[in-house]
Amino acid sequence: MKFLYRYVKPFAGIMLVGLFIKTIGTMSELALPYILSYILDEIVKSDGRISMIVLWGCLMIFFALLALACNVKANRMASKVSRDCTENVRHDLFYRTMTLSGHQIDTFTIPSLESRITTDTYNVQNFINRIQRLGVRAPILLFGGMIVTLVMDSYLSLVMFGVLPAIFLVTLFVSRIGVRLYTGVQKAVDNMIRVVREDSQGIRVIKALSKVKKEHQRYDQVNQKLVRAERKAGLVMGSANPIMDLLMNLGIIFVVLLGAYRVMGRQTQPGKIVAFTQYFTMISTALISVTRMFMMYTKFSASAIRIKEVVDAPMGLTPLSEKKYPPINEEGYLVLDDVSFAYPNSKETLQHISFSLPRRSSLGIIGATGSGKTTLINLIMRLYDVDSGAVRIKGRDIRTIPEEELHHIFGIAMQNDFLYSDTIEENISFGRDLPHESVVRAAKIAQADDFIMSFSKGYTYVLNQKATNLSGGQKQRILIARALAADPDILILDDSSSALDYKTDAALRQAIARHHNDATQIIVAQRVSSVKSCDQILVLEEGKILGLGDHEHLMKTCEVYREISESQMGGNFVE
Ligand SMILES: Nc1ncnc2c1ncn2[C@@H]1O[C@H](COP(=O)(O)OP(=O)(O)OP(=O)(O)O)[C@@H](O)[C@H]1O
């Protein structure tokens, strides 16, 4: 796995030390049955001097303690390596997930990205940990045990080896079935989590529409599916270990019976039989571990590939060379030049969009739902790249502007943006360490200061998850304050005042016009009243421009705009 090698490489030294310690521990374990047989067959039989028995007994205790100390130390080192190594994988994976282009996110899908960061990294951590713990121990016990027993009594060893293939085949079979069954259990768990998530998010509407009983039944169904999957897995896997124990016990019985026969014929000694039973347990346990490691490898490599796909995904939106997209000397501050765009596997969402927005002017965008308004904003912010045409700011193609620089130009509030479960202050400041005065100023302009100050804790009032302790209009005003707080050059309000009453909406627009007259504004709205005073209004329909101009111009020239306007307010607006 070349991809993981770069993450494991920095820990190669500590891993080697850990493996060396593990080797000493395992060798010590391997020595114990041999010493035992030596005590029983040689020392007890020769003169039985108690001092010698104590001496060899102490040696056994020494090896047992050495094995314990080495294994504990090596296991701790293995845990550290797997933890630190996976931390780096997770770090890179999270960073890359955050820097994927819109196209890439659509292709990977969000649930899949979530499970790559959680389940897949967990599988990788588990494997790196196990391979260090068992990767040395199991082969040494397996092959070392075989060699020692062959040296002690080759005849008995061959009998013992005869049982091993049966253990190997049963382990392989059980592990294969186990993977399949537990994948089924995992799917059932995912399903249950999905239903719980949906129901807990929609609990209010479920209650309001008296759907509690129906949702209860839906939950019961997925819950029962999970129980059935777990029962099936439990039944099959529950008999796996006893079968394995049975095979091992049968092997031991063979060894003891045959050993007894050979002891009677003076071909071997009783101490060796005792040692053989112990070696047999060691060897078969090691064999089971090796087989399971191979099965684990399949799961691990699938997860590693899924992680690699994201970490090594080509940087979708890196700045491109100005040679390819040279700056243009033009009047407009924000210019869209014949832009067309389609989402993957979809028909063209935007077609031939052009407009030029002077600095400090405002653009309203209006159109039916699904007409492409948000998509246009996504392109202006370069969350997606245009398929053809260009978006330019101050004559520079945005594809040539580094992401950090580009995104500093914008302040944006979207309709369903998220709020953290944190203080209102932090939700407005948004990790930008803005001074308190800037936060308050933004909240005042966003018409949010009054309701914030009505909370006893004011700006330190803590929001619930998903801000359920705020009304829809209050949430929108906090989001608008967030967009305003850093004094952006381009302010984008994407359907972000839809929950405000007309009066508050009008006050908000006036305050923005007064305090942010330096900013170039783009306002996406469903209400004509929200865009009426903009310098230019863009009317979109099915991704095409139907009209572009100010309110008066559009009322005369754009039938769709006139219809929307008249249907909403009979052509007149309450400000
Ligand atoms: N990530 C996406 N992948 C594929 N298609 C998408 C994606 N996002 C939006 N679309 C589609 O693109 C079209 C335009 O969507 P967009 O969100 O831009 O419309 P909108 O005018 O902002 O709508 P609304 O007013 O309802 O927010 C819709 O048909 C939508 O289904």
PDBQT file of the ligand as one rigid body, heavy atoms in Angstrom, charges set to zero:
ROOT
HETATM    1  N1  LIG A 601     -25.236  20.061  -6.747  1.00  0.00    +0.000 N 
HETATM    2  C1  LIG A 601     -26.108  19.926  -7.733  1.00  0.00    +0.000 A 
HETATM    3  N2  LIG A 601     -26.038  18.858  -8.567  1.00  0.00    +0.000 NA
HETATM    4  C2  LIG A 601     -26.911  18.721  -9.588  1.00  0.00    +0.000 A 
HETATM    5  N3  LIG A 601     -27.899  19.591  -9.850  1.00  0.00    +0.000 NA
HETATM    6  C3  LIG A 601     -28.034  20.660  -9.051  1.00  0.00    +0.000 A 
HETATM    7  C4  LIG A 601     -27.141  20.883  -7.954  1.00  0.00    +0.000 A 
HETATM    8  N4  LIG A 601     -27.506  22.041  -7.341  1.00  0.00    +0.000 NA
HETATM    9  C5  LIG A 601     -28.581  22.505  -8.022  1.00  0.00    +0.000 A 
HETATM   10  N5  LIG A 601     -28.889  21.681  -9.052  1.00  0.00    +0.000 N 
HETATM   11  C6  LIG A 601     -29.952  21.884 -10.051  1.00  0.00    +0.000 C 
HETATM   12  O1  LIG A 601     -29.681  23.081 -10.752  1.00  0.00    +0.000 OA
HETATM   13  C7  LIG A 601     -30.870  23.809 -10.997  1.00  0.00    +0.000 C 
HETATM   14  C8  LIG A 601     -30.718  25.249 -10.460  1.00  0.00    +0.000 C 
HETATM   15  O2  LIG A 601     -30.590  25.167  -9.043  1.00  0.00    +0.000 OA
HETATM   16  P1  LIG A 601     -30.356  26.471  -8.151  1.00  0.00    +0.000 P 
HETATM   17  O3  LIG A 601     -30.192  26.043  -6.758  1.00  0.00    +0.000 OA
HETATM   18  O4  LIG A 601     -29.291  27.293  -8.748  1.00  0.00    +0.000 OA
HETATM   19  O5  LIG A 601     -31.761  27.207  -8.343  1.00  0.00    +0.000 OA
HETATM   20  P2  LIG A 601     -32.343  28.479  -7.593  1.00  0.00    +0.000 P 
HETATM   21  O6  LIG A 601     -32.838  29.395  -8.641  1.00  0.00    +0.000 OA
HETATM   22  O7  LIG A 601     -31.346  29.033  -6.642  1.00  0.00    +0.000 OA
HETATM   23  O8  LIG A 601     -33.564  27.830  -6.824  1.00  0.00    +0.000 OA
HETATM   24  P3  LIG A 601     -34.264  28.269  -5.431  1.00  0.00    +0.000 P 
HETATM   25  O9  LIG A 601     -34.909  29.609  -5.644  1.00  0.00    +0.000 OA
HETATM   26  O10 LIG A 601     -35.290  27.195  -5.231  1.00  0.00    +0.000 OA
HETATM   27  O11 LIG A 601     -33.182  28.283  -4.396  1.00  0.00    +0.000 OA
HETATM   28  C9  LIG A 601     -31.991  23.028 -10.341  1.00  0.00    +0.000 C 
HETATM   29  O12 LIG A 601     -32.641  22.293 -11.367  1.00  0.00    +0.000 OA
HETATM   30  C10 LIG A 601     -31.304  22.084  -9.387  1.00  0.00    +0.000 C 
HETATM   31  O13 LIG A 601     -32.004  20.874  -9.293  1.00  0.00    +0.000 OA
ENDROOT
TORSDOF 0
